[in-house]
Amino acid sequence: MLHHFLSNYREALIDRCRVRVDSRTGGHPRHFFSTTCVPLFLDQLILTLKLEHSSTLDRGNAFSTPSGESFKNSDIGKTATKHGRELSDIGYTLEQVVHDYDDLCQAILDVAVELALPIKVKEFCTLKSCLNYSIAGAVTEFHCQRQPVKDVPHQRVMDRANAMLAS
Protein backbone atom coordinates (compact mmCIF):
# COMPACT_ATOMS: atom_id res chain seq x y z
CA MET A 1 0.00 0.00 0.00
CA LEU A 2 1.18 3.48 -0.85
CA HIS A 3 0.79 4.81 2.69
CA HIS A 4 3.18 2.12 3.97
CA PHE A 5 5.70 3.00 1.27
CA LEU A 6 5.45 6.72 2.07
CA SER A 7 5.85 6.04 5.80
CA ASN A 8 8.78 3.66 5.37
CA TYR A 9 10.64 5.84 2.88
CA ARG A 10 9.59 9.26 4.20
CA GLU A 11 13.13 10.53 4.87
CA ALA A 12 14.46 9.16 1.58
CA LEU A 13 11.62 10.89 -0.28
CA ILE A 14 12.34 14.18 1.48
CA ASP A 15 16.03 13.87 0.58
CA ARG A 16 15.22 12.94 -3.02
CA CYS A 17 12.90 15.90 -3.33
CA ARG A 18 15.58 18.19 -1.87
CA VAL A 19 18.06 16.93 -4.48
CA ARG A 20 15.55 17.57 -7.28
CA VAL A 21 14.80 21.09 -6.03
CA ASP A 22 18.52 21.85 -5.56
CA SER A 23 19.42 20.58 -9.03
CA ARG A 24 16.70 22.74 -10.56
CA THR A 25 17.47 25.87 -8.53
CA GLY A 26 21.20 25.61 -8.03
CA GLY A 27 20.72 25.04 -4.30
CA HIS A 28 19.48 28.56 -3.66
CA PRO A 29 18.97 28.88 0.12
CA ARG A 30 15.46 30.34 -0.13
CA HIS A 31 14.24 27.05 -1.57
CA PHE A 32 12.98 25.60 1.65
CA PHE A 33 10.07 23.68 0.12
CA SER A 34 11.70 20.30 0.61
CA THR A 35 12.54 20.94 4.26
CA THR A 36 9.28 22.50 5.43
CA CYS A 37 6.48 21.77 2.99
CA VAL A 38 7.34 18.22 1.94
CA PRO A 39 7.43 16.58 5.41
CA LEU A 40 4.08 18.05 6.37
CA PHE A 41 2.49 17.24 3.01
CA LEU A 42 3.75 13.64 3.21
CA ASP A 43 2.31 13.22 6.71
CA GLN A 44 -1.04 14.58 5.57
CA LEU A 45 -1.00 12.43 2.42
CA ILE A 46 -0.20 9.32 4.48
CA LEU A 47 -3.16 10.08 6.75
CA THR A 48 -5.42 10.68 3.75
CA LEU A 49 -4.39 7.37 2.18
CA LYS A 50 -4.93 5.52 5.47
CA LEU A 51 -8.37 7.06 5.87
CA GLU A 52 -9.28 6.28 2.29
CA HIS A 53 -8.07 2.70 2.67
CA SER A 54 -10.03 2.11 5.86
CA SER A 55 -13.10 4.00 4.71
CA THR A 56 -16.33 2.11 4.38
CA LEU A 57 -17.86 4.97 2.46
CA ASP A 58 -19.69 3.94 -0.66
CA ARG A 59 -17.99 6.57 -2.77
CA GLY A 60 -14.62 5.22 -3.90
CA ASN A 61 -12.69 8.47 -3.82
CA ALA A 62 -14.24 10.16 -0.82
CA PHE A 63 -10.98 11.69 0.34
CA SER A 64 -9.05 11.99 -2.90
CA THR A 65 -11.61 14.03 -4.79
CA PRO A 66 -12.99 16.48 -2.26
CA SER A 67 -15.08 19.42 -3.31
CA GLY A 68 -13.22 22.71 -3.58
CA GLU A 69 -14.73 24.08 -0.38
CA SER A 70 -14.09 20.97 1.73
CA PHE A 71 -10.54 20.71 0.42
CA LYS A 72 -9.82 24.37 1.19
CA ASN A 73 -10.79 23.66 4.81
CA SER A 74 -8.90 20.35 5.02
CA ASP A 75 -5.46 20.08 6.62
CA ILE A 76 -3.81 19.70 3.21
CA GLY A 77 -5.75 22.68 1.85
CA LYS A 78 -4.85 24.90 4.80
CA THR A 79 -1.21 23.84 4.53
CA ALA A 80 -1.14 24.59 0.79
CA THR A 81 -2.61 28.04 1.40
CA LYS A 82 -0.06 28.73 4.13
CA HIS A 83 2.79 27.56 1.89
CA GLY A 84 1.59 29.72 -1.00
CA ARG A 85 1.73 32.74 1.32
CA GLU A 86 5.18 31.79 2.68
CA LEU A 87 6.62 31.10 -0.76
CA SER A 88 5.37 34.46 -1.98
CA ASP A 89 6.88 36.18 1.07
CA ILE A 90 10.35 34.74 0.42
CA GLY A 91 10.35 35.64 -3.26
CA TYR A 92 9.47 32.42 -5.04
CA THR A 93 8.20 32.68 -8.59
CA LEU A 94 4.93 31.07 -9.57
CA GLU A 95 6.91 28.60 -11.67
CA GLN A 96 8.93 27.53 -8.61
CA VAL A 97 5.77 26.91 -6.58
CA VAL A 98 4.38 24.54 -9.22
CA HIS A 99 7.69 22.82 -9.97
CA ASP A 100 8.36 22.16 -6.28
CA TYR A 101 5.16 20.15 -5.96
CA ASP A 102 6.04 18.31 -9.16
CA ASP A 103 9.49 17.54 -7.73
CA LEU A 104 7.78 15.78 -4.84
CA CYS A 105 5.59 13.72 -7.18
CA GLN A 106 8.61 12.75 -9.28
CA ALA A 107 10.61 11.82 -6.17
CA ILE A 108 7.82 9.48 -5.07
CA LEU A 109 7.55 7.90 -8.51
CA ASP A 110 11.33 7.58 -8.94
CA VAL A 111 11.79 5.74 -5.64
CA ALA A 112 8.75 3.53 -6.30
CA VAL A 113 10.17 2.56 -9.72
CA GLU A 114 13.63 1.90 -8.27
CA LEU A 115 12.08 -0.42 -5.67
CA ALA A 116 9.74 -1.98 -8.23
CA LEU A 117 6.82 -1.01 -6.01
CA PRO A 118 3.51 -1.20 -7.82
CA ILE A 119 1.18 1.70 -7.02
CA LYS A 120 -2.52 1.01 -7.27
CA VAL A 121 -4.41 3.29 -9.62
CA LYS A 122 -6.75 4.48 -6.86
CA GLU A 123 -3.79 5.37 -4.63
CA PHE A 124 -2.06 7.20 -7.47
CA CYS A 125 -5.29 9.11 -8.10
CA THR A 126 -5.32 10.12 -4.43
CA LEU A 127 -1.69 11.25 -4.67
CA LYS A 128 -2.34 13.28 -7.83
CA SER A 129 -5.57 14.77 -6.47
CA CYS A 130 -3.87 15.88 -3.27
CA LEU A 131 -0.97 17.34 -5.24
CA ASN A 132 -3.28 19.09 -7.73
CA TYR A 133 -5.46 20.60 -5.02
CA SER A 134 -2.35 21.62 -3.10
CA ILE A 135 -0.86 23.28 -6.15
CA ALA A 136 -4.11 25.11 -6.80
CA GLY A 137 -4.36 26.26 -3.18
CA ALA A 138 -0.74 27.38 -3.03
CA VAL A 139 -0.92 29.14 -6.39
CA THR A 140 -4.18 30.89 -5.49
CA GLU A 141 -2.76 32.18 -2.22
CA PHE A 142 0.53 33.07 -3.91
CA HIS A 143 -1.39 35.07 -6.52
CA CYS A 144 -3.47 36.82 -3.86
CA GLN A 145 -0.32 37.85 -2.01
CA ARG A 146 1.07 39.41 -5.18
CA GLN A 147 -2.07 41.40 -6.08
CA PRO A 148 -2.48 45.04 -5.09
CA VAL A 149 -5.12 45.57 -2.39
CA LYS A 150 -7.44 47.31 -4.86
CA ASP A 151 -7.37 44.26 -7.15
CA VAL A 152 -9.69 41.22 -7.10
CA PRO A 153 -10.69 40.42 -3.52
CA HIS A 154 -9.08 37.30 -2.09
CA GLN A 155 -12.39 35.49 -1.59
CA ARG A 156 -13.41 35.97 -5.23
CA VAL A 157 -10.13 34.48 -6.41
CA MET A 158 -10.53 31.56 -4.00
CA ASP A 159 -14.14 31.02 -5.14
CA ARG A 160 -13.10 30.93 -8.79
CA ALA A 161 -10.22 28.53 -8.12
CA ASN A 162 -12.45 26.24 -6.08
CA ALA A 163 -15.14 26.29 -8.77
CA MET A 164 -12.58 25.27 -11.40
CA LEU A 165 -11.32 22.44 -9.19
CA ALA A 166 -14.82 21.16 -8.47
CA SER A 167 -15.70 20.96 -12.16
C-alpha positions in Angstrom: 0.0 0.0 0.0 1.2 3.5 -0.8 0.8 4.8 2.7 3.2 2.1 4.0 5.7 3.0 1.3 5.5 6.7 2.1 5.8 6.0 5.8 8.8 3.7 5.4 10.6 5.8 2.9 9.6 9.3 4.2 13.1 10.5 4.9 14.5 9.2 1.6 11.6 10.9 -0.3 12.3 14.2 1.5 16.0 13.9 0.6 15.2 12.9 -3.0 12.9 15.9 -3.3 15.6 18.2 -1.9 18.1 16.9 -4.5 15.6 17.6 -7.3 14.8 21.1 -6.0 18.5 21.8 -5.6 19.4 20.6 -9.0 16.7 22.7 -10.6 17.5 25.9 -8.5 21.2 25.6 -8.0 20.7 25.0 -4.3 19.5 28.6 -3.7 19.0 28.9 0.1 15.5 30.3 -0.1 14.2 27.1 -1.6 13.0 25.6 1.7 10.1 23.7 0.1 11.7 20.3 0.6 12.5 20.9 4.3 9.3 22.5 5.4 6.5 21.8 3.0 7.3 18.2 1.9 7.4 16.6 5.4 4.1 18.0 6.4 2.5 17.2 3.0 3.7 13.6 3.2 2.3 13.2 6.7 -1.0 14.6 5.6 -1.0 12.4 2.4 -0.2 9.3 4.5 -3.2 10.1 6.8 -5.4 10.7 3.8 -4.4 7.4 2.2 -4.9 5.5 5.5 -8.4 7.1 5.9 -9.3 6.3 2.3 -8.1 2.7 2.7 -10.0 2.1 5.9 -13.1 4.0 4.7 -16.3 2.1 4.4 -17.9 5.0 2.5 -19.7 3.9 -0.7 -18.0 6.6 -2.8 -14.6 5.2 -3.9 -12.7 8.5 -3.8 -14.2 10.2 -0.8 -11.0 11.7 0.3 -9.0 12.0 -2.9 -11.6 14.0 -4.8 -13.0 16.5 -2.3 -15.1 19.4 -3.3 -13.2 22.7 -3.6 -14.7 24.1 -0.4 -14.1 21.0 1.7 -10.5 20.7 0.4 -9.8 24.4 1.2 -10.8 23.7 4.8 -8.9 20.3 5.0 -5.5 20.1 6.6 -3.8 19.7 3.2 -5.7 22.7 1.8 -4.9 24.9 4.8 -1.2 23.8 4.5 -1.1 24.6 0.8 -2.6 28.0 1.4 -0.1 28.7 4.1 2.8 27.6 1.9 1.6 29.7 -1.0 1.7 32.7 1.3 5.2 31.8 2.7 6.6 31.1 -0.8 5.4 34.5 -2.0 6.9 36.2 1.1 10.4 34.7 0.4 10.4 35.6 -3.3 9.5 32.4 -5.0 8.2 32.7 -8.6 4.9 31.1 -9.6 6.9 28.6 -11.7 8.9 27.5 -8.6 5.8 26.9 -6.6 4.4 24.5 -9.2 7.7 22.8 -10.0 8.4 22.2 -6.3 5.2 20.2 -6.0 6.0 18.3 -9.2 9.5 17.5 -7.7 7.8 15.8 -4.8 5.6 13.7 -7.2 8.6 12.8 -9.3 10.6 11.8 -6.2 7.8 9.5 -5.1 7.6 7.9 -8.5 11.3 7.6 -8.9 11.8 5.7 -5.6 8.7 3.5 -6.3 10.2 2.6 -9.7 13.6 1.9 -8.3 12.1 -0.4 -5.7 9.7 -2.0 -8.2 6.8 -1.0 -6.0 3.5 -1.2 -7.8 1.2 1.7 -7.0 -2.5 1.0 -7.3 -4.4 3.3 -9.6 -6.8 4.5 -6.9 -3.8 5.4 -4.6 -2.1 7.2 -7.5 -5.3 9.1 -8.1 -5.3 10.1 -4.4 -1.7 11.3 -4.7 -2.3 13.3 -7.8 -5.6 14.8 -6.5 -3.9 15.9 -3.3 -1.0 17.3 -5.2 -3.3 19.1 -7.7 -5.5 20.6 -5.0 -2.3 21.6 -3.1 -0.9 23.3 -6.1 -4.1 25.1 -6.8 -4.4 26.3 -3.2 -0.7 27.4 -3.0 -0.9 29.1 -6.4 -4.2 30.9 -5.5 -2.8 32.2 -2.2 0.5 33.1 -3.9 -1.4 35.1 -6.5 -3.5 36.8 -3.9 -0.3 37.8 -2.0 1.1 39.4 -5.2 -2.1 41.4 -6.1 -2.5 45.0 -5.1 -5.1 45.6 -2.4 -7.4 47.3 -4.9 -7.4 44.3 -7.2 -9.7 41.2 -7.1 -10.7 40.4 -3.5 -9.1 37.3 -2.1 -12.4 35.5 -1.6 -13.4 36.0 -5.2 -10.1 34.5 -6.4 -10.5 31.6 -4.0 -14.1 31.0 -5.1 -13.1 30.9 -8.8 -10.2 28.5 -8.1 -12.5 26.2 -6.1 -15.1 26.3 -8.8 -12.6 25.3 -11.4 -11.3 22.4 -9.2 -14.8 21.2 -8.5 -15.7 21.0 -12.2 
